[in-house]
């Protein structure tokens, strides 16, 4: 199966997007087809042996829309070159200004004298003395406005012919009816001047102008929803300083290749992912990871393209280019999330698909009822036009995707990447969070936590242990080496022989022939060294989740070094935040029960499940789900893959590794567990926003259509003008997009 994205033109409402989905899903070999109205983009998955892009485009064009395959390798430079939306907005703005000027003149001529007596108007255009001139002048003003809005007529009638009526069809039918009725009336004025009051040129023209205005405001607002993607794309500099043959060359970033060396000066952006070859400095990675504090970099450090070198000059070797860079993957991640629909949107899609035909039927029925009740054709036409114009389902189509676009963008700016609309929606239902221990709750890196000796100082004991462990690659040995290095030791004890005893520790001899042992109780017992002196300390350290490393020199036990994977500073705060949100927390680990219970007690989880093999973690998740819980599994995205896949939401934590980005529903770019609560809060805020939007969209149409149909006219004499209907319809869409934009100001 092949997945492709297409840019769709000519869509203006939910009925449009539903029509594109409907015709493409009927194509042979299509597995899935989803259209994102705010982004004007369709994502389709199909069997390329049974279908081709040409056939897909042809089918979409027959339905009355345009389609263009989005090619490219996913690199940021290619995304940057697409400025068609900006050009379209500028063109729209110019046409709108002309339409507004003509509309103001038209309103002045047609309605001015009715609203204000003795309003200045040339006698030759007088409604009473020159009714034909009065009508013809309005026609001349209306025609250019309708030409400016020609896309509504072309798209609308084409959609009717193809049996996929949309918003354009509603506008086209209503405005055409009003305009043609007025033209016929104009030709009757010579014989019957009294019909001058039955002209509806302004209704047709002003409706077009107001819909154009609404669409322009909507387009402006929709562009703002994409701000997160735009900001990410702007992170990559256009040029970089290439070092070659001991000379500096300023070259376009897209020309860089893997292995090139670039100079990044203080204050400059790092062009692409790489490794620091020389130089030291601090780098601000806030836009990528949400981490506010600059990160220190030196030779051997990895740097991410788009981050900013705050201080110090860095010589960086490029390691990834194009779509392989971290920034490109993050942008693709966010774009994919914004393209995929949340399940909640299916309700609006189903309604929108049948809404327009129902509205046309209601408009015709309303007009027929008023004609049967004895009202004039002009009155019935006004009702018909008002119903068609006010009922446009634009707001329905924008309700869900705009909120998802803003929500995922907000998450990305805080280092929280959400893979899809479905993941965003499911996350808010989470009531159990399962936390992996190593690397998630803890640092994932053993370090010395306690030193116990009554015959040597801490430094002396570490010095002896370091002499033996400096030759070992074991993680526990590395912890002791790191501690010694932090104290400035140089390992002055010369080791003559060295033996790694599996499962026990290390045996060594100094050049003077003195035996040196570092390991567990079994190693000491095998060497005949008594451990009774430190038995209580060994038991206490083990009970607190630490690994006791016994150090013996010359056959005497000198002391015990406690080594443990320490708890992250943010883990306890993260669990407290989740508990405050009413969410149960479970610590899941393969460690022994005593160590797991100790860590669980420190951070305050509600439950601890220990001594679980990696392959069995998924079974634990499944059992929690069978108990009726919506489970989020939080792990490192690699060794917890089965559990992450089994959970309702898989959440990978840890500085945005490639595997994490590919495997999880949610990726927390910062190595910070508090972002789990942030992700859930973001989901809750977004779903609440979607529900507000849907309520407004449905409520608006439910109330608007009956009023436009004239139900209040018999008792209250209230009748909705088509112009007011057009304004209300446009403002409804703007309201929905503006409400979604409010999410950008929320704290998560």
C-alpha positions, 0 to 999 in steps of 0.5 A, a space after each residue: 500500500 502506498 501513502 500519498 498527499 495531494 493539495 486539493 483546490 476549490 474546497 470551501 466547506 465540510 460538504 466539499 471535503 466530504 465529497 472529495 473523500 466520498 469519490 476517492 474512497 470509491 476508487 478501486 484499491 483505496 484503503 483510506 482517504 482523509 481530507 483536511 479542510 483547513 490545510 486543503 490536503 488529502 492523504 490517501 492510502 491505496 494499492 499502487 498496482 490497481 490505482 495511479 495518481 493520474 486516476 486519483 486526480 482525474 476522479 477529483 477533478 470530475 467531482 469539481 475540484 483540483 488536485 496536485 500530488 505533493 512530491 518531495 523528499 520531506 526536506 525543509 527547503 522544499 517546504 519553504 518554497 511553497 508560498 502559493 497560499 500567500 500569493 492567493 491571500 494577496 490576490 483575494 485581498 485585492 479582489 475583496 477591496 474592489 468588491 467592497 467598494 462596489 458593494 458600498 456604492 450599490 447599497 447607497 444607491 439601492 437602499 440609501 433613499 429608503 433608509 434616509 430621506 433626501 439622501 443625495 443621489 443624481 436625479 438620473 438615478 432616481 428610483 421614482 422618476 427614472 426606475 429603469 436607470 435606477 435598476 440598470 445602474 444596480 445591474 452594472 454594479 452587480 455584474 463585476 461583483 459576481 464576476 469577482 465571486 465567479 469561483 462560487 458559481 463555477 464550483 457550485 454549478 459544477 458540484 450540482 452537475 456532479 451530484 456533490 452539492 457544496 457551499 458554493 452550490 448554495 451561494 450560486 443557486 441563491 445569488 443566481 435566482 436573485 440576480 435573474 429575478 431582478 433582471 426580469 423585473 428590470 425589463 418589466 419596469 417600462 410597463 410597470 414602474 411599481 415593480 422597482 421595489 422588487 429588485 434584489 441586485 443588492 442581495 445577490 451582490 452583497 451576499 457574494 461580497 460578504 461570503 468573500 469577506 468571510 472566506 478571506 478572514 477565515 483564510 487569514 485565521 487558518 494561516 495562523 493555525 499553521 504557525 507552529 509548522 512555519 516557526 519550525 521551518 524557519 529554524 533552518 538557516 538558508 546559508 551555512 559557513 562551510 570549512 574546506 581547504 582551510 577556507 570559509 565558504 558561505 553556501 546554501 544549507 541544502 547543498 551541504 552533504 554528510 561529512 561536511 564541516 561547518 563553522 557555527 558562530 555565536 548567535 548563529 543557527 546550527 544548519 543540520 544535525 551533526 557532531 561537534 568536532 572541536 570547540 565548546 559552547 552552549 546551545 539553545 534547543 528550546 524550539 525543538 525540545 521545549 527545554 528552556 536552559 541552554 545545553 553545554 556542547 563540546 567535542 563529541 556532542 551531538 547537535 540538532 539542526 535548527 538549534 541556536 549556538 548561544 556562546 562559543 564557536 563550534 566546528 560541526 560535522 554534518 551527520 544527517 541531511 534532508 528528511 533524515 534530520 531531526 527537525 524534518 522528522 519533527 515537522 513531518 510528525 506534526 504535519 501527519 498529526 494535523 492531517 489525520 482526523 480524530 474520531 470525533 470529527 466523523 460526526 461532523 463529516 457524516 452530517 456535512 455529507 448529506 447537509 447541503 441536499 437537505 438544505 436545498 430541499 428545505 429552501 425549496 419547501 419553505 419557498 413553496 409553503 410561502 407561495 401557497 400561503 399567498 405571499 408574492 414570488 419576491 417574498 418566497 425568493 427572499 426566503 429561498 435565498 436566506 435559507 440557502 445562504 445561512 445554512 452553509 456548513 463551513 463551521 462544521 467542517 472547520 470545527 475539528 481540524 482547526 482545533 487539532 492543528 492548533 493543539 498539535 502545534 502547541 504541543 510541538 512548541 512545548 516538546 510534546 509531539 502527538 502522532 495523530 488526531 486519534 491519539 490526541 482524542 484518546 489521550 484525554 480519556 486516560 485514567 491509568 498511567 503505567 511508568 517504566 522505571 529505568 530511563 523513565 522514572 530514573 536517569 537510566 545511568 548508574 551512579 555512586 549514591 553512598 560510600 560506607 567505610 570505617 577504616 578508609 576515607 570516601 576518597 581512599 575507598 573510591 581510589 582503590 575501587 577505581 584502580 580495579 574498575 577502570 579496566 572494566 566496561 560494566 555499567 557499575 564499573 563506569 559509575 565508580 569511574 565517573 565518581 573518581 573522575 569527578 573527584 579528579 583522581 588519575 588512577 595512580 595504582 598500577 594493576 598487574 593482572 585483571 580478571 572479570 568474574 561473571 556475575 560476581 565482580 572483578 579480581 585484580 593484583 597490583 604490581 606489588 602483588 597485593 590482591 584487590 577485589 570489587 564485587 558482590 557478596 559471592 565474590 567475597 565468599 569465594 575469596 574467603 573474605 568475611 562480610 559480617 562487619 558490613 552486613 547491616 549496611 549491605 542489607 540496607 543498601 539493597 533494600 533501598 534499591 541500590 547495588 552494594 559493591 564490596 571493596 576488599 584490599 589485601 584480603 580485608 573488606 575495606 568498605 561498601 559503595 552503593 551504586 544505583 540508578 537515581 530517580 529523576 528530579 522531576 519524577 515525583 512532581 510528575 506523579 503528583 500532577 497526575 494524581 491531582 488530575 485524578 489519574 492512577 499511576 503504576 510503576 512497572 519494572 523488571 527489578 526486584 520487589 524491594 528496589 521497585 517498592 523503594 523507588 515507588 515510595 519515593 515518587 509516590 505511585 499508587 501501585 508497583 508491579 515488579 520482577 516483570 520480564 520485558 516481554 510480559 509487560 504487554 500482558 500487564 497493560 492488557 490486564 489493566 485494559 480488561 479492568 476497564 481502564 484507558 491506559 497510557 504506557 510511558 517508556 523509552 520507546 525501544 525496549 518497551 515497544 510491546 507494552 507501548 503498542 498494547 497500551 491505548 496510548 504509547 508515550 515515548 520519553 527521552 530526547 527525541 531519538 529516531 526510534 522513539 519518534 517512529 514508534 510512539 503515539 506521543 513523543 516527549 522531546 524533553 527527558 522530563 516526566 512532567 510532560 506526561 501530565 502536560 500531554 493529557 492536559 493538552 488533549 483535554 483542552 483540545 477536545 473541550 475546544 472541539 466540542 465547543 466548536 461543534 456545539 456552535 456549528 450545529 446550534 448555529 445551523 439548527 437555529 439559523 435555518 428556521 429563522 431564515 425560513 420565516 417561522 418568526 414572521 407570522 407572529 413577530 414580523 421578523 424576516 432574515 435578510 439574505 445579506 444578514 444571513 451571509 454575514 452570519 454564515 461568514 462570522 460563524 466560520 471565523 468564530 470557530 477558527 478564532 475559538 481554536 486559536 485561543 488554544 495557543 494562549 493556554 498553559 500546559 
